[in-house]
Amino acid sequence: MSLAADFGRTLTQHVLENQEHHPDARGQLSALLTQIGVAGKLISAQVRRAGLIEVWGATGETNVQGERVQKLDQIANDTFVEVLKRSGCVAAMASEEEESFIAVPADLAGDYVVVFDPLDGSSNIDVGVSIGTIFAIYRKRPDEAVSLNTILRRGRDLVAGGYIVYGSSTVLVYSSGQTVDCFTLDPSSGEFFLTRSDVRIPEKTSLLSTNECNSPYWPRWTSKLIDTIKSRNDGPVREVSARHIGSLVVDFHRNLVKGGLYLYPVNRRTGRGKLRLLYECNPLAFIAEVAGGRASNGEIPILDMVPTELHQRCGIIVGPKADVELAEKMVRDFPESDS
């Protein structure tokens, strides 16, 4: 039996089979998703060799977010930019690590816009914790000159989104709006093979992912929500466990597969969230909704938020639909103005 027969469809085969869902794409979306897989393989190789070739640690620089840039952050960012630029599928892109958007030269430009977090969870690099890449794809508006408005799009406009996890295995998850499908990299062949198809987030929350040490800075509804979910353990069998890794993409992936609620609200003292709307929240919200879940900032769905800044931050609650709706109800029932 062949390796392909053992493992199933490759990423390339899968995206080609599904390009009929985007008949106006003329094959570019399929090619783009395949090239993102290529970038993931290159970054995965660097992550696995990080300690050996001394590419972990900080570069000594800070990014536009004011955070220390890790060496692998820079490698991942440069890799993604160069692969996308040469793909022939991308007109413009934006990265969490770059101050401004990047316009692709006209002779290389394609029909799509990509925004991405090249290495989510990079503060965990030095201790061997899983990290990942998050990406979102928009179709460029016809005849539009590339500008900031090309990038500042609602999540509802996404045509595809996904992420790559670099952990005990390298896993790529993507959706183009119909299903959420998971692929695992086989190191011996260098191919991503389909390992989970049509992933649906479990309706019941069994995992709660949040950093409760931040609770003094959070709106008061968060403690009500957390206490309500934890109270489900009153019966003879524990229903909910706490699981928080600190790499958003990895927390999200575990919750997608096993059924968990991820919570990172705004800081009530500053009114600001931690996570970036374009690069983190929108693509994961897109995946969550296709998988039957929900993502909200507590007031409206994440995908309905209209971005006004390239590096805009927001709060997020993402997971099983019923518990995200419960959180939205508690936001309404326990407003800060009444505290």
N, C-alpha and C positions, 0 to 999 in steps of 0.2 A: 504494500500500500504506500502511496506517495505521501510526502510530508504535507502537501496541501489537502489531501484527503483526510489525513489525521486531524488537522487543525481547522479545516473549513476555509471560508472565503478570506482573501486578503483585503486589506483596506482599499487598495486600488480597484479590485474587482467589485467591492461593495459600492463604492461611490459611483462607478460607471453604471452599475445596474440601477442605481437610484436617480440618475441624472434626468430621467423622464419626468420627475416631479418639478423640474425647473427647465422647461423646454426653451425658455428665452436665454438660458445661460450659455448656449453654444459650446458646451464642454469646458468652459473656463472654471466654473465652480468645482467641477470634478478634479481638474488639474490643480486648482488651488488647494483643495483638501489633501490631495496626494503630496503636494509640496510641503504642507504643514507637517505631514507625517515624516517627511525627510528631515525637516528642521528638528523635529522631536528626537529622531534617531541620533543626530549630531550632538544635540544637547545632552541626551542620555549618556552618550559615550564620555563626555567631559565630566558629568556628575559622578559617574562610577570611577573615574580616575582621579578625582579631585585631590584626595590625600596624597596620592603617589606623585603627582606632577605639580604639587604646590599651587593649586589655583583656588584654594579656599582662603578665607580671611577677607579683610576689607582692602579696597584699593587706596584708601586715604581720601577719597572724594565723597561728596554728598550729592544725592540726586535732587530733582526738582521738588520732591516731597520733603526735603530736609533730612533724609535718612542716609545712613552710611551705605555706600555702594560696595557690595561684595564682588570679588573677582569673578565669580561665576555669574552674577547678575549681568556684568558687562559682556561676558562671553556669550551668554544666552541671548541678550539683546542684539548684539552684533550678528549672531547667527541668524536669528529670525529676520532681521532687517535685510540682510544680504540674500537669503533664500527667497523671501517674498519679492524683493526688488527684481530679481532675475527670473521670476516665475512667468512673467508676461501676463499675469492675471490681475495685478493690483495697480490702481491709480494713485492711492494714497494710503498711509498707515499712521498709526499713533501708538506710542509705547508709554507705559508707566514710567520708564526710565528716561524719557526724552522730554525736554521742556516744551517743544513745539511739535506739530505734526510733520510728517515727511511726505513730500510729493515725489512720485516716481517720474523719472525723465520720460518725455513723450514717446520716445522710440521703444520703451520697455513697458509702457502703461497698459493696463487691462481694464476690466469693467468693475472691479470690486475694491472695497475699502476694508481694511483689517485693523482692528484695535486689539492690543494684547498686553498682558502682564508676562514678561518673558520668564521670570522665575519667582513665582509666588512662594512665600515661606522661607525666603533666603536667609533669614536670621537663624534658621535651624540647620544650615549647611554644615557648620563645624561639628555638630553632634550627631550627624548621621540620620537625622529625621527626614522622612519623605517630603519632597517639595514638588513643584509642578509649574506648568505653563497654562495660561488661560487665554482664549482667543475668541473674537467675535467678528462676523463677516456681514457687511452690508453691500448691497448693489449700488454702485455709483449712479446718481441721477443722470438721465440722458442730457448730454450737451452742457453739463454743469462744469464750470471752471473750478479746479480744486482750490478750496479755501477752508477756513476753520469750520464753516457751516457744513462742509462735506463730512466732517467727523462727528459733529454734535447732533447725533440722531437718537431718537427714542429706541428703546429696546424692541418695541413692536415692529420696527423696520428691519430687524435682523433676518437674514436668509439662512444663516447657519451660525453655530457656536459650539464651543467645546473646550476640552482641556486635556493635558497630558500629565500623568503622575509618574515621577521618577522615584520608585521605592524598591520593594523586594522584587518587583517586576516593573517594566515600563508599560503603562496602560494609557491608551488614547480613547477618549469618549467624545463622540460628536453627534449632533443632530442637525438636519437640514429642514426640520419642522414636522416630519412625519413620525419618526421614531427616534429613540435614544439608543445608540449602539456602542458597544465596548470592544476594543481590540487590544490584544496583548502582544508585545514585541517578542518574537522568538530570536534570541541572540545568534543561534547557529545559522539561520537563513537570512537574518536581517529584515524580516518581513513582519508587519502587523497582521495578526490573524483574528478574525471575529471570535470572541469568547463569550459575550453576552449580547443577545439581540432583543430589541424592543423592551428595554429596561423600564420598569414602572416602579416608582417610589412606593414602598409599603404605606398603606393608609394609616396605620397605627404607629405612633411615636414610641420607639423603644430606646432611643438614645437621645440625650440632651447635650448639645455642644455649645458651651458658653464659658467664659472666664468669669466666674463669680467674684473674683477678687476686684473686678471693676465695678461691682454693684454700687459702691458709694457715689459713683459718677453717673449712674444711669437713672432714667425717669422711674417714678415710683411704680408704674404699671409692670415693670419687669419683674420685681420681686413677687407681685401677685401671680404673674404667669408661671414663674418658676416654682413657686409654692404649690400652685394648682397641679402642675405636671408631676411634681415629686409626691404629692398626696396620693397618686395612683398606686403607690407602693404599700398602701395600707392593708392590702389583701395578703393571702398566704404565699403568693408568688410575686416576686419583684417584677414590675412591668417596665420600669425605666431605669437606665443606667447613665451615668455621666461619662462622656468621652469627648475630650478636647485636646487636640494635638497642637494647635497653634499655627498650622499651615492651612489656610482657608480651603484650598483646592482639595487637600487630603481629607479634611473634616467633611467637606461636601460629598466627596466620592463615597466615603464610608456610609454616610447617611442616606445617599441615593440608593445604595445597594441594600442596606439593612433597615432603613426606616428611622430617620433621626431629624430633630429640629435644631437648626443652627441659628443662634441669636447674637447679633452685635449691634445694639441700639446706639443712638446718638448720645454724646456726652451732654448731660442736662445742664452742665455749667457753661459749656461753650456753644451748645447747639449744633455741634459738628459731629459727623460720623467719622469712622476710621477707614472704611473700605471705599474703593474708588468705583464710581457708578459705571463708567465706560468699560474699564478693563477687568473688573472683577464681578460686580453685582449684576450687570446686564447679561453677560453670557451664562452665568450660573442660573439666573432667574429664567432665562430662555430654556435651558436644559430642564429645570425643575418643572416648568409648566408643560412641556411636551411629555414629560414622564408622569404627568397627573398630579403634580404637587403645586405649590404656590410660593411666591416670593413677594414681600411687601416691605415698605419702609415704616409700616405701622398705620399709615393713612391711605395710601394708594398702592397698587401693584408697582413693583420696581420697573417693569417694562413700560409703564405709562409715564414715568418721570421724564421731563424734558431737560436734557443737560444744557447748562449755560456756560460751563467751563470745561476745559480739556481734562483737568485733574480733579473734577468735582467729587466730593465724598458724600456718603449717605449712610444711614443706618439700614440694617437688613434683618429680616426674619424669613427664613427659607426652610421648607420641609413639607411634611404632609399637609394637605390643604386644610383639613379641619382645625389643626392647631395653629396654623398661620392666621386663619380667620378668628380663632379664639384670641390670639394676640391683638388683632385689630380691634376686636370688641373691647378688650381691656384698655387699649389706648384711648378709646372713646369714654369708657366708664371711669377711668382714673386720670383725668387731665392734670397737668402740672399746675395749672392755675388754681386748683382746689387744694393744693398741698400747703 
